[in-house]
Amino acid sequence: MFTRKTAENHPDRAAFIMAGTGETVTYRELDGRANRLAHLLRAEGLGRLDHYAIFMENHPRYIECCAAGERSGLYYTCINSYLLADELAYILNNSESKVLITSRAKREVALQALKQAPNVKLCIVVDGDPRDTHTRSLDAAVAPYPATPIADEWLGTPMLYSSGTTGRPKGILRPLPDNPPEEPLPLYKFLHQLWRYREDMTYLSPAPLYHSAPQAAVGLAIRAGGTVIVMEHFDPEAYLALVEKYKVTHSQLVPTMFSRLLKLPLEVRGRYDLSSLEVVVHAAAPCPPQVKEEMIAWWGPIIHEYYGATEAMGFTACDSEQWLSHRGTVGKVLMGDLHILDANMQPAPKLEPGEIWFKTANPFVYFNDPERTAQSRSADGSMSTVGDVGYVDDDGFLYLTDRSTFMIISGGVNIYPQEAENLLITHPKVADAAVFGVPNDDLGEEVKAVIQPMPGNTAGRELEEELLAFCKASLSIQKCPRSIDFMDQLPRLPTGKLYKKSLRDKYWGDRKVRIV
């Protein structure tokens, strides 16, 4: 998020606008704020390659808190703002953060966490009360420092954490070269070209800023000199209204957002002018093919998909035309060397699902976690995986089937639940769906679905039978759920990541052995 060139050439251009309030911060203001915070971090003893953390909602001060680290040679960890105190404390300790930046809304959770994080020596509240004896307000803390750059600028970068859906979250650390801040990492140069970023673009960010995808996209847009519109929370009709109001050119969503947009009444969907949109990117979770087709039919062939974990060990992508001719793909490899391997680390048969491995394009380790770093590597250390499962077609396009940890083994048959999830989410009475394996004394596991109904639909036996019949009309009997439970709200993060493990664990109880 380096802003100096645009701050000098276009000081009064809006760097970002908060969607809910209209609050606008210019490039001159953003550059000066980031410089002052960089001075404060240096004064607190943070030198190049040190760590600090950011824990807050989508807030008008969020972007400057990241930009300060990017020009100070620091690792900054943007933390999931929905975490509880114990979870926050774990990341603060594991990341070796020396400073925590939070907001008034998250202050109480932050203070509880700091009781367990003795190495954090300063807690800054961006909208804090200067009279607060437990924290320092951001404005008061940076007031003594100039808006000019620090003397020893270096490129900094995020050190983000995995969502922790399969255990404790892991900090993803990349080597940081001693570049000046205006020289970004190669990965970001690659994404800038791929997503056609440019100086006069307008980017709409509907997702939490702590997550890797919006982090990268917002940072790229600001580096390019564009204007970012930050939604405090995603709302489907508000999203469409913002596209029209600001003539948005670029955006990035997750499949659950597509589903919510498609479920708006037709008269609402047709109410807004979306003709300014040029590039809309999606990732984070496999997109049900029917949802993708409907979005392309509505918005035109401007939708781009990519697959790449926060670890950035490899990267695939496709545009709308490629997807339509290879329905369901997540694209061809553009970065890294892809291998589909079976359980014995041998190449899987053609078109057969196997674990996805990459000869790593971007080196990384899990910070302070050599054991899990080793677990993610092949025996010779040349390849890495995050446990996703998929296959490659004859044209070299990759298809995801699931994460290996959620594969269901029922009667000796491997079942990947993504197909049932993709189908269920298309039903007009389904707002969200999760499919996973639960214990079955005869088969080992059986297929279970948990459904979040659309508002106005009553959960119960009648809806369960309707959805089971819907599945049986399109899926083989092995892939169909045997039963369906209902929840008011599935535990899905705003980033699109589903906490499926917490759902599944309830059905396994205290069993020590789980066939998953």
C-alpha positions as CSV (number, residue, x, y, z in Angstrom):
1,M,0.0,0.0,0.0
2,F,2.7,2.4,-0.9
3,T,1.2,5.8,-1.8
4,R,4.0,8.3,-2.3
5,K,3.9,8.6,-6.1
6,T,0.1,9.3,-6.2
7,A,0.3,11.5,-3.1
8,E,2.8,13.7,-4.9
9,N,1.1,13.7,-8.3
10,H,-2.6,13.6,-7.3
11,P,-2.7,14.6,-3.6
12,D,-6.4,15.3,-3.5
13,R,-7.5,12.1,-5.2
14,A,-9.5,9.8,-2.9
15,A,-7.4,6.8,-1.8
16,F,-10.4,5.2,-0.2
17,I,-14.0,5.9,0.7
18,M,-16.0,4.1,3.4
19,A,-19.2,2.9,1.9
20,G,-21.4,3.3,4.9
21,T,-20.5,6.8,5.9
22,G,-18.9,8.3,2.7
23,E,-15.8,9.3,4.8
24,T,-13.1,10.0,2.2
25,V,-9.3,9.9,2.8
26,T,-7.1,11.4,0.1
27,Y,-3.7,10.2,-1.0
28,R,-2.1,13.1,0.8
29,E,-3.8,12.3,4.0
30,L,-3.1,8.6,3.8
31,D,0.5,9.1,3.0
32,G,1.0,11.5,6.0
33,R,-0.9,9.2,8.4
34,A,1.1,6.2,7.4
35,N,4.4,8.1,7.8
36,R,3.4,9.3,11.3
37,L,2.6,5.8,12.4
38,A,5.8,4.5,10.9
39,H,7.7,7.0,13.0
40,L,5.8,5.8,16.1
41,L,6.7,2.2,15.4
42,R,10.3,3.0,15.1
43,A,10.2,5.0,18.3
44,E,8.7,2.0,20.0
45,G,11.8,0.0,19.0
46,L,10.4,-1.9,16.0
47,G,13.2,-2.4,13.5
48,R,13.1,-4.1,10.0
49,L,11.6,-7.6,10.1
50,D,9.9,-7.1,13.5
51,H,6.2,-7.8,13.9
52,Y,3.0,-6.0,14.9
53,A,-0.7,-6.9,14.7
54,I,-3.9,-5.3,13.6
55,F,-7.2,-6.4,15.1
56,M,-10.3,-4.5,14.1
57,E,-13.3,-4.4,11.9
58,N,-13.3,-2.6,8.5
59,H,-12.5,0.8,9.9
60,P,-11.4,4.1,8.3
61,R,-8.0,3.8,10.0
62,Y,-7.3,0.2,8.9
63,I,-5.5,1.0,5.6
64,E,-3.0,3.4,7.1
65,C,-2.1,0.8,9.8
66,C,-1.1,-1.6,7.0
67,A,0.6,1.1,5.0
68,A,2.9,2.1,7.9
69,G,4.3,-1.5,8.0
70,E,4.7,-1.7,4.3
71,R,7.1,1.3,4.3
72,S,9.0,0.3,7.5
73,G,10.2,-3.2,6.6
74,L,7.9,-4.8,9.1
75,Y,5.7,-7.9,9.1
76,Y,2.2,-6.9,10.0
77,T,-0.4,-9.5,11.0
78,C,-4.1,-8.6,10.2
79,I,-6.1,-10.7,12.6
80,N,-9.6,-12.1,12.1
81,S,-11.8,-9.5,13.9
82,Y,-14.3,-12.2,15.0
83,L,-11.8,-14.1,17.2
84,L,-12.2,-14.4,20.9
85,A,-9.6,-13.3,23.5
86,D,-7.9,-16.7,23.8
87,E,-7.6,-17.0,20.0
88,L,-6.3,-13.5,19.6
89,A,-3.8,-14.1,22.4
90,Y,-2.5,-17.2,20.6
91,I,-1.8,-15.2,17.4
92,L,-0.2,-12.3,19.3
93,N,2.2,-14.6,21.0
94,N,2.9,-16.9,18.0
95,S,3.5,-13.9,15.8
96,E,5.9,-12.2,18.3
97,S,4.0,-9.0,17.8
98,K,5.3,-6.1,19.9
99,V,2.5,-3.7,19.2
100,L,-1.3,-4.3,18.8
101,I,-3.5,-1.8,16.9
102,T,-7.2,-2.2,17.6
103,S,-10.5,-0.2,17.6
104,R,-12.9,0.9,20.3
105,A,-15.3,-1.8,19.1
106,K,-12.7,-4.5,19.7
107,R,-11.0,-2.9,22.8
108,E,-12.4,-5.2,25.4
109,V,-11.5,-8.4,23.6
110,A,-8.0,-7.0,22.9
111,L,-7.5,-6.1,26.6
112,Q,-8.5,-9.6,27.7
113,A,-6.1,-11.1,25.2
114,L,-3.2,-8.9,26.3
115,K,-3.4,-10.4,29.7
116,Q,-2.0,-13.5,28.0
117,A,0.4,-11.8,25.7
118,P,3.1,-10.2,27.8
119,N,5.4,-9.4,24.9
120,V,3.0,-6.8,23.4
121,K,4.3,-3.6,25.0
122,L,1.8,-1.1,23.4
123,C,-1.9,-1.3,22.5
124,I,-3.1,1.5,20.2
125,V,-6.8,2.1,19.8
126,V,-7.4,3.9,16.5
127,D,-10.5,5.8,17.7
128,G,-9.6,5.6,21.3
129,D,-10.1,8.0,24.2
130,P,-6.8,9.9,25.1
131,R,-7.8,9.6,28.8
132,D,-7.7,5.7,28.6
133,T,-5.0,4.5,31.0
134,H,-4.9,1.0,29.4
135,T,-4.3,2.0,25.8
136,R,-3.1,4.9,23.7
137,S,-5.3,6.6,21.1
138,L,-3.8,6.6,17.6
139,D,-4.1,10.3,17.1
140,A,-2.5,11.2,20.4
141,A,0.3,8.6,20.0
142,V,1.3,9.9,16.5
143,A,0.9,13.6,17.2
144,P,4.6,14.2,18.0
145,Y,5.8,12.8,14.7
146,P,6.1,14.4,11.3
147,A,4.1,13.5,8.1
148,T,7.4,13.0,6.3
149,P,9.0,9.5,5.7
150,I,11.1,7.8,8.2
151,A,14.8,7.8,7.4
152,D,15.2,4.0,7.0
153,E,12.4,2.9,4.7
154,W,12.2,-0.7,3.6
155,L,9.5,-2.9,2.0
156,G,7.3,-4.6,4.6
157,T,4.6,-7.2,4.0
158,P,1.7,-8.9,5.7
159,M,2.2,-12.1,7.7
160,L,-1.3,-13.5,7.7
161,Y,-2.7,-16.5,9.4
162,S,-4.6,-19.4,8.0
163,S,-8.3,-19.5,9.1
164,G,-7.6,-22.4,11.5
165,T,-10.4,-24.6,10.1
166,T,-8.3,-27.7,10.7
167,G,-6.4,-26.7,13.9
168,R,-4.6,-23.8,15.3
169,P,-4.1,-21.0,12.8
170,K,-0.7,-20.8,11.1
171,G,1.3,-17.7,10.4
172,I,2.5,-17.7,6.8
173,L,6.0,-16.0,6.6
174,R,7.6,-15.2,3.3
175,P,11.2,-14.0,3.0
176,L,11.3,-10.3,2.8
177,P,14.1,-8.8,0.5
178,D,15.7,-5.6,1.4
179,N,13.8,-3.7,-1.2
180,P,12.7,0.0,-1.0
181,P,8.9,0.2,-0.3
182,E,8.2,1.3,-3.9
183,E,9.5,-2.1,-5.2
184,P,6.8,-4.7,-4.4
185,L,7.2,-8.4,-4.2
186,P,7.1,-10.3,-7.6
187,L,3.7,-11.9,-6.6
188,Y,2.1,-8.5,-6.5
189,K,3.5,-7.4,-9.8
190,F,2.0,-10.6,-11.3
191,L,-1.4,-9.9,-9.8
192,H,-1.3,-6.3,-11.0
193,Q,-1.0,-7.4,-14.6
194,L,-3.4,-10.3,-14.3
195,W,-6.3,-8.3,-12.9
196,R,-5.6,-5.3,-15.2
197,Y,-5.2,-2.8,-12.5
198,R,-4.6,0.8,-13.5
199,E,-4.3,4.3,-12.1
200,D,-7.9,5.5,-12.7
201,M,-9.6,2.3,-11.5
202,T,-12.3,2.2,-8.8
203,Y,-12.2,-1.0,-6.7
204,L,-15.1,-2.1,-4.5
205,S,-14.0,-4.2,-1.5
206,P,-17.0,-6.1,0.1
207,A,-14.9,-8.4,2.3
208,P,-13.1,-8.1,5.7
209,L,-9.7,-6.3,5.3
210,Y,-8.0,-8.8,7.5
211,H,-8.3,-11.6,4.9
212,S,-5.5,-12.2,2.4
213,A,-7.5,-11.7,-0.8
214,P,-8.9,-8.2,0.0
215,Q,-5.6,-7.4,1.6
216,A,-3.9,-8.0,-1.7
217,A,-6.6,-6.4,-3.9
218,V,-6.9,-3.2,-1.8
219,G,-3.1,-2.9,-1.6
220,L,-2.7,-3.3,-5.3
221,A,-5.5,-0.8,-6.1
222,I,-3.8,1.8,-3.9
223,R,-0.4,1.1,-5.3
224,A,-1.9,1.6,-8.8
225,G,-3.3,5.0,-7.7
226,G,-6.9,4.0,-7.9
227,T,-9.8,4.7,-5.5
228,V,-11.0,1.9,-3.1
229,I,-14.6,1.7,-1.8
230,V,-14.6,-0.2,1.5
231,M,-17.8,-1.8,2.6
232,E,-18.1,-2.2,6.3
233,H,-20.3,-5.3,5.8
234,F,-21.5,-7.0,2.7
235,D,-25.1,-6.5,1.7
236,P,-26.1,-7.7,-1.7
237,E,-28.3,-4.7,-2.8
238,A,-26.0,-2.2,-1.2
239,Y,-23.2,-3.7,-3.2
240,L,-25.1,-3.1,-6.5
241,A,-26.0,0.4,-5.5
242,L,-22.3,1.2,-4.8
243,V,-21.3,-0.1,-8.2
244,E,-23.7,2.3,-9.8
245,K,-22.9,5.3,-7.5
246,Y,-19.1,5.1,-7.8
247,K,-18.9,3.6,-11.3
248,V,-16.9,0.7,-10.0
249,T,-14.5,-1.0,-12.4
250,H,-12.9,-3.8,-10.4
251,S,-14.1,-5.9,-7.5
252,Q,-13.5,-9.3,-5.8
253,L,-16.1,-11.5,-4.2
254,V,-16.6,-15.0,-2.8
255,P,-19.1,-17.5,-4.1
256,T,-21.5,-17.0,-1.1
257,M,-21.8,-13.4,-2.2
258,F,-22.7,-14.4,-5.7
259,S,-25.4,-16.7,-4.3
260,R,-26.8,-13.8,-2.2
261,L,-26.8,-11.5,-5.2
262,L,-28.6,-14.0,-7.3
263,K,-31.3,-14.5,-4.7
264,L,-32.3,-10.8,-4.9
265,P,-35.6,-10.3,-6.6
266,L,-35.3,-9.7,-10.3
267,E,-36.7,-6.2,-10.0
268,V,-33.9,-5.4,-7.5
269,R,-31.2,-7.0,-9.6
270,G,-32.3,-4.9,-12.7
271,R,-32.5,-1.6,-10.8
272,Y,-28.8,-0.7,-10.9
273,D,-26.4,0.2,-13.7
274,L,-23.5,-2.2,-13.5
275,S,-22.0,-1.3,-16.9
276,S,-18.9,0.2,-15.4
277,L,-17.7,-3.2,-14.2
278,E,-14.6,-4.5,-16.1
279,V,-13.0,-7.2,-14.0
280,V,-14.7,-9.1,-11.2
281,V,-12.5,-11.7,-9.4
282,H,-13.6,-14.6,-7.2
283,A,-11.9,-17.3,-5.2
284,A,-11.7,-18.5,-1.5
285,A,-14.1,-21.5,-2.1
286,P,-15.2,-23.5,-5.1
287,C,-18.1,-21.8,-6.9
288,P,-21.1,-24.0,-7.7
289,P,-21.2,-24.1,-11.6
290,Q,-24.8,-23.1,-11.8
291,V,-24.1,-20.0,-9.7
292,K,-21.1,-19.1,-11.9
293,E,-23.1,-19.6,-15.1
294,E,-25.9,-17.3,-13.8
295,M,-23.4,-14.6,-12.8
296,I,-21.8,-14.6,-16.2
297,A,-25.2,-14.5,-17.9
298,W,-26.1,-11.5,-15.7
299,W,-22.8,-9.5,-15.6
300,G,-21.2,-10.7,-18.9
301,P,-17.8,-12.4,-19.5
302,I,-16.0,-10.2,-17.0
303,I,-15.7,-12.7,-14.2
304,H,-12.3,-14.1,-13.4
305,E,-11.5,-17.0,-11.1
306,Y,-8.3,-18.0,-9.4
307,Y,-7.1,-20.7,-7.0
308,G,-4.3,-20.0,-4.7
309,A,-3.9,-20.4,-0.9
310,T,-2.6,-17.7,1.3
311,E,0.7,-19.6,1.2
312,A,0.9,-18.6,-2.5
313,M,2.8,-21.8,-3.3
314,G,1.1,-21.9,-6.7
315,F,-1.6,-20.1,-8.6
316,T,-4.2,-21.0,-11.3
317,A,-6.6,-18.7,-13.0
318,C,-9.2,-18.5,-15.8
319,D,-11.4,-15.9,-17.4
320,S,-15.1,-16.3,-18.3
321,E,-14.5,-17.8,-21.7
322,Q,-12.1,-20.4,-20.4
323,W,-14.5,-21.3,-17.6
324,L,-17.4,-21.7,-20.0
325,S,-15.5,-24.1,-22.2
326,H,-14.2,-26.0,-19.1
327,R,-17.2,-25.8,-16.8
328,G,-16.1,-26.0,-13.1
329,T,-12.4,-25.4,-13.6
330,V,-10.4,-23.0,-11.4
331,G,-8.0,-22.4,-14.2
332,K,-4.7,-23.2,-15.7
333,V,-1.4,-23.0,-13.8
334,L,0.2,-19.5,-14.1
335,M,2.6,-19.8,-11.2
336,G,4.3,-22.8,-9.7
337,D,4.6,-26.4,-10.9
338,L,1.5,-28.5,-10.3
339,H,1.4,-32.2,-9.4
340,I,-1.7,-34.3,-8.6
341,L,-0.5,-37.2,-6.3
342,D,-2.2,-40.2,-4.6
343,A,-1.7,-41.3,-1.0
344,N,1.6,-42.9,-1.9
345,M,2.9,-39.6,-3.4
346,Q,2.7,-41.1,-6.9
347,P,1.0,-39.3,-9.9
348,A,-2.7,-39.9,-9.7
349,P,-4.4,-41.5,-12.8
350,K,-5.5,-39.0,-15.4
351,L,-8.8,-37.3,-14.5
352,E,-8.7,-39.0,-11.0
353,P,-8.7,-36.7,-7.9
354,G,-5.6,-36.6,-5.9
355,E,-3.9,-34.2,-3.5
356,I,-2.7,-30.9,-5.1
357,W,1.0,-30.3,-4.7
358,F,3.1,-27.5,-6.1
359,K,6.8,-27.1,-6.5
360,T,6.7,-23.8,-4.6
361,A,6.6,-20.6,-6.6
362,N,6.9,-18.4,-3.5
363,P,8.9,-19.7,-0.6
364,F,7.2,-19.7,2.8
365,V,7.3,-21.2,6.3
366,Y,4.7,-21.4,9.0
367,F,6.1,-19.0,11.6
368,N,7.4,-20.6,14.8
369,D,5.9,-23.9,13.6
370,P,8.6,-26.1,12.0
371,E,6.5,-29.2,12.6
372,R,3.6,-28.1,10.5
373,T,5.9,-26.5,7.9
374,A,7.5,-30.0,7.5
375,Q,4.0,-31.6,7.3
376,S,3.1,-29.3,4.4
377,R,6.3,-30.4,2.5
378,S,7.1,-33.5,0.5
379,A,9.8,-35.8,1.9
380,D,12.5,-34.2,-0.3
381,G,11.2,-30.7,0.6
382,S,10.7,-29.7,-3.0
383,M,6.8,-29.5,-3.0
384,S,4.1,-28.1,-0.7
385,T,0.4,-28.7,-0.2
386,V,-2.4,-27.2,1.9
387,G,-4.4,-30.5,1.5
388,D,-6.7,-29.6,-1.3
389,V,-7.9,-32.3,-3.7
390,G,-8.5,-32.0,-7.4
391,Y,-7.7,-33.2,-10.9
392,V,-6.4,-31.9,-14.2
393,D,-8.2,-32.3,-17.5
394,D,-6.7,-33.1,-20.9
395,D,-6.3,-29.3,-21.6
396,G,-4.4,-28.7,-18.4
397,F,-7.3,-27.1,-16.5
398,L,-7.5,-27.8,-12.7
399,Y,-10.7,-28.8,-11.0
400,L,-11.1,-28.8,-7.2
401,T,-13.1,-31.6,-5.5
402,D,-12.5,-30.9,-1.9
403,R,-10.0,-30.6,1.0
404,S,-8.5,-34.0,1.8
405,T,-9.5,-33.5,5.5
406,F,-13.2,-33.5,4.6
407,M,-13.2,-36.5,2.3
408,I,-15.9,-39.0,3.3
409,I,-15.1,-42.8,3.3
410,S,-18.4,-44.6,3.2
411,G,-18.4,-48.4,2.7
412,G,-14.9,-48.1,1.2
413,V,-15.9,-45.5,-1.3
414,N,-14.2,-42.0,-1.3
415,I,-16.8,-39.3,-1.5
416,Y,-16.0,-35.6,-1.9
417,P,-18.8,-33.6,-0.5
418,Q,-18.3,-30.5,-2.6
419,E,-20.6,-31.8,-5.3
420,A,-23.6,-32.1,-2.9
421,E,-22.8,-28.7,-1.4
422,N,-22.7,-27.1,-4.9
423,L,-26.1,-28.6,-5.7
424,L,-27.8,-27.8,-2.5
425,I,-26.8,-24.1,-2.6
426,T,-28.7,-23.7,-5.9
427,H,-32.1,-24.7,-4.2
428,P,-34.2,-21.6,-3.8
429,K,-35.0,-22.4,-0.1
430,V,-31.3,-22.9,0.8
431,A,-29.2,-19.9,2.0
432,D,-26.1,-22.0,2.9
433,A,-25.0,-25.6,3.0
434,A,-22.4,-27.8,4.5
435,V,-21.9,-31.5,3.7
436,F,-19.5,-33.8,5.6
437,G,-19.1,-37.3,7.0
438,V,-20.7,-38.5,10.3
439,P,-20.3,-41.9,12.0
440,N,-22.1,-44.9,10.7
441,D,-21.5,-48.3,12.4
442,D,-22.0,-50.2,9.2
443,L,-20.3,-48.0,6.6
444,G,-17.8,-46.2,8.7
445,E,-19.2,-42.8,7.6
446,E,-22.4,-41.6,6.0
447,V,-23.1,-38.3,4.3
448,K,-24.7,-35.6,6.4
449,A,-25.9,-32.1,5.3
450,V,-26.5,-29.1,7.5
451,I,-28.6,-26.4,5.9
452,Q,-29.3,-22.8,6.6
453,P,-32.7,-22.1,5.1
454,M,-33.6,-18.9,3.3
455,P,-35.7,-16.5,5.4
456,G,-39.3,-17.4,5.4
457,N,-38.8,-21.1,5.1
458,T,-39.6,-23.4,8.0
459,A,-36.9,-26.0,8.9
460,G,-38.4,-29.4,9.5
461,R,-39.2,-32.8,8.0
462,E,-41.1,-31.4,5.0
463,L,-38.1,-29.3,3.9
464,E,-35.7,-32.1,4.6
465,E,-37.6,-34.5,2.4
466,E,-37.8,-31.9,-0.4
467,L,-34.1,-31.3,-0.3
468,L,-33.2,-35.0,-0.2
469,A,-35.4,-35.6,-3.2
470,F,-33.7,-32.6,-4.9
471,C,-30.3,-34.3,-4.3
472,K,-31.4,-37.7,-5.5
473,A,-32.6,-36.2,-8.8
474,S,-29.1,-35.1,-9.6
475,L,-26.6,-37.1,-7.7
476,S,-25.7,-40.8,-7.3
477,I,-27.1,-42.3,-4.1
478,Q,-23.6,-42.6,-2.6
479,K,-23.1,-38.8,-2.8
480,C,-26.6,-37.9,-1.5
481,P,-27.0,-36.9,2.2
482,R,-28.8,-39.6,4.2
483,S,-30.2,-36.9,6.5
484,I,-30.4,-33.2,6.9
485,D,-30.2,-31.0,9.9
486,F,-30.9,-27.3,10.0
487,M,-29.2,-24.2,11.6
488,D,-30.2,-20.6,11.7
489,Q,-26.7,-19.6,10.7
490,L,-23.8,-21.7,9.5
491,P,-20.4,-20.8,11.0
492,R,-19.0,-19.2,7.8
493,L,-16.6,-16.3,8.0
494,P,-17.3,-13.2,6.0
495,T,-14.3,-14.2,3.9
496,G,-16.3,-17.2,2.6
497,K,-14.5,-19.8,4.7
498,L,-16.7,-22.4,6.3
499,Y,-15.8,-23.7,9.8
500,K,-16.9,-27.2,8.7
501,K,-14.7,-28.9,11.3
502,S,-16.7,-27.4,14.2
503,L,-20.0,-28.7,12.6
504,R,-18.6,-32.1,11.9
505,D,-17.0,-32.5,15.4
506,K,-20.4,-32.4,17.1
507,Y,-21.4,-35.6,15.4
508,W,-18.2,-37.5,16.3
509,G,-18.4,-36.7,20.0
510,D,-15.6,-38.2,22.1
511,R,-14.5,-40.9,19.6
512,K,-10.8,-41.2,19.5
513,V,-10.7,-42.5,16.0
514,R,-12.4,-40.7,13.2
515,I,-12.6,-42.1,9.7
516,V,-12.4,-38.9,7.7
